[in-house]
Amino acid sequence: MELNWSTFLLEIINFLVLVWILKRFFYKPILDVIARRRSDIEKTLDGAKALHNDAEALQEQYKNRLEVWEQEQLAAKSALTEEIEAERTKQMEALQTTLEKEREKAQAIEQHQLEVCRQQTEEAALTHGAEFAARLLTTAAGPELEKRLSDLFMQELATLSSEQAKTLRAAGNKTLDKVQITSAYALDGTTRQLLEQSLTTVLGINGPFHYTQDKTLLAGLRINIGAWVLRANLQDELKSFVDFAHEA
């Protein structure tokens, strides 16, 4: 194959013209487009990088805020726990105080009920005892017992203090119209004479003396001197015993 230099030269010229045309009309615009695209890409990358940085900053800020929020949560939870514990303690103390008051109140009520029951039992026992004693003394009562009580009365009368005798003497002088002597049984003349002598000697009372009988006395005497009453009988002694027990 023979090389044709003229053709070869024309091909070279065509190639150079093509290169010039491409460079003049295509390569430079393409480079400009590529440059603009590169600039846009760089701007996009810079924007993305800025967004990434902002995102990282926001993430760090969120992380810090999350830590602060968790700490605030823990602090609030701790404060709430302390408040609940304090309120629970307060309520428990109030409940304990209320229970203690209720317990004391119940104990007081129970003690009062026991005391009332005890008093009722004692009163019932005293009443039964008095009734039993009254029945027993009623059975044992008689002129002999009354004579013994009369003697005891005169002995007690003789042992009165001067102040007591003076008080009775004054009452007799002011209000005395008679001396009322009441007995369960009829007093014989000797007993009446001894009683009158004792009253006259100790109290300075000269009568008049008036005698009556009252079987409810069981045995013994009741002497009315003005506003004063001297008792030496079973009925009054039993009543005094029951009344004293009730007062006690």
C-alpha positions as CSV (number, residue, x, y, z in Angstrom):
1,M,0.0,0.0,0.0
2,E,1.4,3.3,-1.1
3,L,1.2,6.3,1.3
4,N,-0.4,9.4,-0.3
5,W,1.1,12.4,1.3
6,S,-1.3,14.8,0.0
7,T,-4.2,12.9,1.5
8,F,-2.3,12.5,4.8
9,L,-1.6,16.2,4.9
10,L,-5.2,17.0,4.2
11,E,-6.3,14.7,7.0
12,I,-3.9,16.4,9.4
13,I,-5.3,19.8,8.4
14,N,-8.8,18.5,8.8
15,F,-7.9,17.2,12.3
16,L,-6.4,20.5,13.3
17,V,-9.4,22.4,12.0
18,L,-11.7,20.0,13.9
19,V,-9.6,20.5,17.1
20,W,-9.8,24.2,16.7
21,I,-13.5,24.1,16.0
22,L,-14.1,21.9,19.0
23,K,-11.9,24.1,21.3
24,R,-13.5,27.2,20.0
25,F,-17.1,26.2,20.0
26,F,-17.5,23.2,22.3
27,Y,-14.6,22.7,24.7
28,K,-14.6,26.2,26.3
29,P,-18.4,26.2,26.9
30,I,-18.1,22.7,28.2
31,L,-15.3,23.9,30.6
32,D,-17.5,26.8,31.6
33,V,-20.4,24.5,32.2
34,I,-18.1,22.1,34.1
35,A,-16.7,25.1,36.1
36,R,-20.2,26.3,36.9
37,R,-21.2,22.8,37.8
38,R,-18.2,22.4,40.0
39,S,-18.9,25.8,41.6
40,D,-22.5,24.7,42.2
41,I,-21.3,21.4,43.6
42,E,-18.9,23.2,45.9
43,K,-21.6,25.6,47.0
44,T,-23.9,22.6,47.6
45,L,-21.1,20.8,49.5
46,D,-20.4,24.0,51.5
47,G,-24.1,24.3,52.2
48,A,-24.3,20.6,53.1
49,K,-21.2,21.0,55.3
50,A,-22.8,24.0,57.0
51,L,-26.0,22.1,57.5
52,H,-23.9,19.2,58.8
53,N,-22.1,21.5,61.2
54,D,-25.4,23.1,62.2
55,A,-26.9,19.6,62.7
56,E,-23.9,18.6,64.8
57,A,-24.2,21.8,66.8
58,L,-28.0,21.2,67.2
59,Q,-27.2,17.6,68.2
60,E,-24.7,18.7,70.7
61,Q,-27.1,21.4,72.0
62,Y,-29.9,18.8,72.2
63,K,-27.5,16.4,73.9
64,N,-26.6,19.0,76.5
65,R,-30.2,20.0,76.9
66,L,-31.2,16.4,77.2
67,E,-28.5,15.9,80.0
68,V,-29.8,19.1,81.7
69,W,-33.4,17.9,81.4
70,E,-32.4,14.5,82.8
71,Q,-30.7,16.2,85.7
72,E,-33.8,18.4,86.2
73,Q,-35.9,15.3,86.1
74,L,-33.7,13.6,88.7
75,A,-33.8,16.7,90.9
76,A,-37.6,17.0,90.5
77,K,-38.0,13.3,91.2
78,S,-35.8,13.6,94.3
79,A,-37.7,16.7,95.5
80,L,-41.0,14.9,94.9
81,T,-39.8,11.8,96.7
82,E,-38.7,13.9,99.6
83,E,-42.0,15.8,99.6
84,I,-43.9,12.6,99.5
85,E,-41.8,11.1,102.3
86,A,-42.3,14.3,104.4
87,E,-46.0,14.2,103.8
88,R,-46.2,10.5,104.5
89,T,-44.3,11.1,107.8
90,K,-46.6,14.0,108.6
91,Q,-49.7,11.9,107.9
92,M,-48.3,9.0,109.9
93,E,-47.6,11.3,112.8
94,A,-51.0,12.8,112.6
95,L,-52.5,9.3,112.3
96,Q,-50.4,8.1,115.3
97,T,-51.6,11.1,117.3
98,T,-55.2,10.5,116.4
99,L,-54.9,6.8,117.2
100,E,-53.2,7.7,120.5
101,K,-56.0,10.1,121.4
102,E,-58.6,7.5,120.3
103,R,-56.8,4.9,122.4
104,E,-56.7,7.3,125.4
105,K,-60.4,8.1,124.9
106,A,-61.3,4.5,124.6
107,Q,-59.3,3.7,127.8
108,A,-61.0,6.6,129.6
109,I,-64.4,5.4,128.4
110,E,-63.5,1.8,129.5
111,Q,-62.1,3.1,132.8
112,H,-65.2,5.1,133.3
113,Q,-67.4,2.1,132.5
114,L,-65.4,-0.1,134.8
115,E,-65.6,2.6,137.5
116,V,-69.4,2.9,137.0
117,C,-69.7,-0.9,137.0
118,R,-67.6,-1.1,140.2
119,Q,-69.7,1.6,141.8
120,Q,-72.9,-0.1,140.8
121,T,-71.5,-3.4,142.1
122,E,-70.4,-1.8,145.3
123,E,-73.7,-0.1,145.7
124,A,-75.6,-3.3,145.0
125,A,-73.3,-5.1,147.5
126,L,-73.9,-2.4,150.1
127,T,-77.6,-2.4,149.5
128,H,-77.7,-6.2,149.8
129,G,-75.4,-6.0,152.8
130,A,-77.5,-3.4,154.4
131,E,-80.6,-5.4,153.7
132,F,-79.0,-8.6,155.0
133,A,-77.7,-6.7,158.1
134,A,-81.2,-5.2,158.6
135,R,-82.8,-8.7,158.4
136,L,-80.2,-10.1,160.7
137,L,-80.5,-7.2,163.2
138,T,-84.3,-7.3,162.9
139,T,-84.1,-10.9,164.0
140,A,-81.6,-10.1,166.7
141,A,-83.2,-6.9,167.8
142,G,-85.2,-6.8,171.1
143,P,-85.5,-5.0,174.4
144,E,-82.2,-6.3,175.6
145,L,-80.3,-4.9,172.6
146,E,-82.2,-1.6,173.0
147,K,-81.2,-1.5,176.7
148,R,-77.6,-2.1,175.7
149,L,-77.8,0.7,173.0
150,S,-79.4,3.1,175.6
151,D,-76.5,2.4,178.0
152,L,-74.0,3.0,175.2
153,F,-75.7,6.3,174.3
154,M,-75.6,7.5,177.9
155,Q,-71.9,6.6,178.1
156,E,-71.2,8.4,174.8
157,L,-73.2,11.4,176.1
158,A,-71.0,11.6,179.2
159,T,-67.9,11.7,177.0
160,L,-69.0,14.7,174.9
161,S,-66.4,17.5,174.8
162,S,-67.3,20.7,176.6
163,E,-67.6,22.4,173.2
164,Q,-70.1,19.8,171.9
165,A,-72.1,20.0,175.1
166,K,-72.1,23.8,174.9
167,T,-73.4,23.7,171.3
168,L,-76.2,21.3,172.2
169,R,-77.0,23.3,175.3
170,A,-77.3,26.5,173.3
171,A,-79.6,24.8,170.7
172,G,-81.8,23.5,173.4
173,N,-82.1,26.9,175.1
174,K,-83.0,28.7,171.9
175,T,-85.5,26.3,170.2
176,L,-86.5,23.8,172.9
177,D,-90.1,23.3,173.6
178,K,-89.7,19.6,174.4
179,V,-87.2,16.8,174.2
180,Q,-88.5,14.1,171.9
181,I,-87.2,10.6,172.8
182,T,-88.1,7.9,170.2
183,S,-87.4,4.2,170.8
184,A,-88.2,0.9,169.1
185,Y,-89.6,-0.6,172.3
186,A,-91.3,1.0,175.3
187,L,-88.7,2.2,177.8
188,D,-89.1,1.2,181.4
189,G,-89.2,3.8,184.2
190,T,-85.6,3.2,185.2
191,T,-84.2,3.7,181.7
192,R,-86.3,6.9,181.3
193,Q,-85.0,8.2,184.6
194,L,-81.4,7.5,183.7
195,L,-81.8,9.1,180.3
196,E,-83.4,12.3,181.8
197,Q,-80.6,12.5,184.4
198,S,-77.9,12.2,181.7
199,L,-79.5,14.8,179.5
200,T,-80.0,17.2,182.4
201,T,-76.5,16.7,183.8
202,V,-74.6,16.9,180.5
203,L,-76.7,19.3,178.5
204,G,-78.5,21.2,181.2
205,I,-81.9,20.2,179.7
206,N,-84.8,19.9,182.2
207,G,-87.5,18.8,179.8
208,P,-90.2,18.5,179.1
209,F,-89.5,14.9,177.9
210,H,-91.8,13.3,175.5
211,Y,-91.6,9.6,174.6
212,T,-92.8,7.8,171.4
213,Q,-92.2,4.4,169.8
214,D,-91.1,3.6,166.2
215,K,-90.6,0.0,165.3
216,T,-88.6,1.0,162.2
217,L,-85.7,2.0,164.4
218,L,-85.3,-1.8,165.0
219,A,-83.6,-1.1,168.4
220,G,-82.2,1.9,170.1
221,L,-83.0,5.6,170.5
222,R,-83.4,8.8,168.5
223,I,-83.5,12.0,170.5
224,N,-84.6,15.3,169.0
225,I,-83.3,18.4,170.9
226,G,-84.4,21.5,169.1
227,A,-82.7,21.4,165.7
228,W,-80.3,18.7,166.8
229,V,-80.9,14.9,166.5
230,L,-79.0,12.4,168.6
231,R,-79.1,8.9,167.1
232,A,-78.3,5.6,168.7
233,N,-80.4,3.1,166.8
234,L,-79.9,0.3,164.3
235,Q,-81.9,2.0,161.5
236,D,-79.9,5.2,161.5
237,E,-76.6,3.4,161.9
238,L,-77.3,1.2,158.9
239,K,-78.4,4.2,156.8
240,S,-75.3,6.2,157.8
241,F,-73.2,3.2,156.9
242,V,-74.7,3.0,153.4
243,D,-74.6,6.8,152.8
244,F,-71.0,6.9,153.9
245,A,-70.0,4.1,151.6
246,H,-71.8,5.8,148.7
247,E,-70.0,9.1,149.4
248,A,-66.7,7.3,149.6
